[in-house]
């Protein structure tokens, strides 16, 4: 029988934690960029007054651009709050279970000690944790990818708006 090393599981969990931080960093950058662009747009709104007045094409482009910005922001926000309905057995490594499923601190400590002394149970619970985190990361990266996609589309419309504005000058 091959002896398993629990460090392999812990290293995998560390790698997954880095991926979670990476997806959230990307979502944060998208938020920041949208905030900067929207801030500049609102700050310079008076420059667009002449183009706004009675120009339906410009208004349509602005509405489409804002729609794609809001969709991109929605998916970036979703990265921070992935909604997942997963039902699993209690696990000493799931943060919510650790806080609420084992009673008080002494009961949790006893359960954690028992899990850590039973190699099979330790590996099972660690593998469950890896699975759950992998599922969470998948959802986060899907949201980030959608946010980037809508960000790119909004950028195209922003360029069209600026181009249209320059032509109308």
C-alpha positions in Angstrom: 0.0 0.0 0.0 1.3 3.4 -0.9 1.7 5.9 1.9 -0.1 9.2 1.3 1.4 12.5 2.3 -1.2 15.0 3.8 1.2 17.8 2.7 0.1 17.1 -0.9 -3.5 17.9 0.1 -2.4 21.1 2.0 -0.3 22.2 -1.0 -3.2 21.8 -3.3 -5.4 23.8 -1.0 -2.8 26.6 -0.9 -2.7 26.6 -4.7 -6.5 26.8 -4.8 -6.5 29.8 -2.3 -4.1 31.6 -4.7 -6.5 31.0 -7.6 -9.3 32.4 -5.5 -7.3 35.6 -4.7 -6.3 35.8 -8.4 -9.9 35.7 -9.6 -10.9 38.3 -7.0 -8.0 40.5 -8.0 -9.1 40.4 -11.6 -12.7 41.3 -10.6 -11.4 44.2 -8.5 -9.4 45.5 -11.4 -12.5 45.4 -13.6 -14.5 47.3 -10.9 -11.7 49.9 -10.7 -11.5 50.4 -14.4 -15.2 50.8 -14.8 -15.3 53.2 -11.9 -12.5 55.3 -13.6 -14.3 55.3 -17.0 -17.7 56.1 -15.6 -16.2 58.8 -13.4 -14.5 60.4 -16.3 -17.7 60.2 -18.4 -19.9 61.7 -15.6 -17.2 64.4 -14.9 -17.1 65.3 -18.6 -20.9 65.1 -19.2 -21.1 68.8 -20.0 -18.8 68.2 -23.0 -21.4 65.8 -24.5 -24.4 68.1 -24.0 -24.4 69.3 -27.6 -24.2 65.8 -28.9 -26.9 64.6 -26.5 -29.5 67.1 -27.6 -31.7 65.5 -30.1 -29.2 62.9 -31.3 -30.8 59.6 -31.0 -27.8 57.6 -32.3 -25.6 59.0 -29.6 -28.2 58.3 -26.9 -28.6 54.7 -28.2 -24.8 54.2 -28.2 -24.6 55.5 -24.6 -27.5 53.3 -23.4 -25.9 50.2 -25.0 -22.5 51.1 -23.5 -24.0 51.6 -20.0 -25.9 48.3 -20.3 -22.7 46.4 -21.1 -20.8 48.2 -18.3 -23.6 47.2 -15.8 -23.5 43.6 -17.0 -19.7 43.5 -16.7 -20.0 45.0 -13.2 -22.7 42.4 -12.3 -20.4 39.5 -13.2 -17.4 41.1 -11.5 -19.5 41.4 -8.3 -20.7 37.8 -8.8 -17.1 36.7 -8.6 -17.0 37.9 -5.0 -20.3 36.2 -4.1 -20.7 33.0 -6.0 -24.0 31.4 -5.3 -23.7 27.6 -4.8 -26.1 25.2 -3.3 -23.9 22.3 -2.3 -24.9 19.6 0.2 -22.1 17.7 1.9 -21.5 15.9 5.1 -20.1 18.0 7.9 -16.4 18.7 7.5 -13.9 20.1 10.0 -12.2 22.0 7.2 -15.3 23.8 5.9 -15.2 27.2 7.5 -19.0 27.3 8.1 -19.1 23.8 9.5 -16.2 24.6 11.8 -18.1 27.7 13.1 -21.6 26.1 13.4 -21.9 22.4 12.9 -19.9 20.9 15.8 -21.4 22.8 18.8 -18.9 24.6 21.0 -15.2 25.0 20.6 -14.4 22.0 22.7 -16.6 19.7 20.6 -15.1 21.1 17.4 -11.5 20.6 18.8 -12.4 17.0 19.7 -13.8 16.3 16.2 -10.8 17.9 14.5 -8.4 15.9 16.6 -10.3 12.7 15.8 -10.2 13.5 12.1 -6.5 14.3 12.1 -5.6 11.1 13.9 -7.6 8.9 11.4 -5.6 9.1 8.2 -8.5 7.8 6.0 -10.9 10.4 7.4 -8.3 13.1 7.2 -7.7 12.4 3.5 -11.4 12.2 2.8 -12.2 15.5 4.4 -9.3 17.2 2.8 -10.3 15.9 -0.6 -13.8 17.1 0.0 -12.4 20.6 0.8 -10.3 20.5 -2.4 -13.4 19.6 -4.4 -15.5 22.4 -2.9 -12.8 25.0 -3.4 -12.3 23.8 -7.0 -16.0 24.2 -7.6 -16.0 27.7 -6.1 -13.0 28.7 -8.2 -14.6 27.4 -11.3 -17.7 29.7 -10.6 -15.4 32.6 -9.8 -13.4 32.3 -13.0 -16.6 31.8 -15.1 -17.9 35.1 -13.7 -14.5 36.9 -14.3 -14.4 35.6 -17.9 -18.0 36.9 -18.5 -17.1 40.2 -16.9 -14.0 40.6 -19.1 -16.1 39.7 -22.2 -18.7 42.4 -21.4 -16.0 44.8 -20.4 -14.4 44.3 -23.9 -17.8 44.9 -25.6 -18.4 48.0 -23.5 -14.9 49.2 -24.5 -15.8 48.8 -28.2 -19.0 50.9 -27.6 -17.0 53.5 -25.7 -14.6 53.8 -28.7 -17.6 54.1 -31.0 -19.1 56.8 -28.8 -15.9 58.8 -28.7 -15.5 58.4 -32.5 -19.1 59.5 -33.1 -18.6 62.5 -30.8 -15.4 63.5 -32.6 -17.1 63.2 -36.0 -20.0 65.4 -34.8 -17.7 68.1 -33.6 
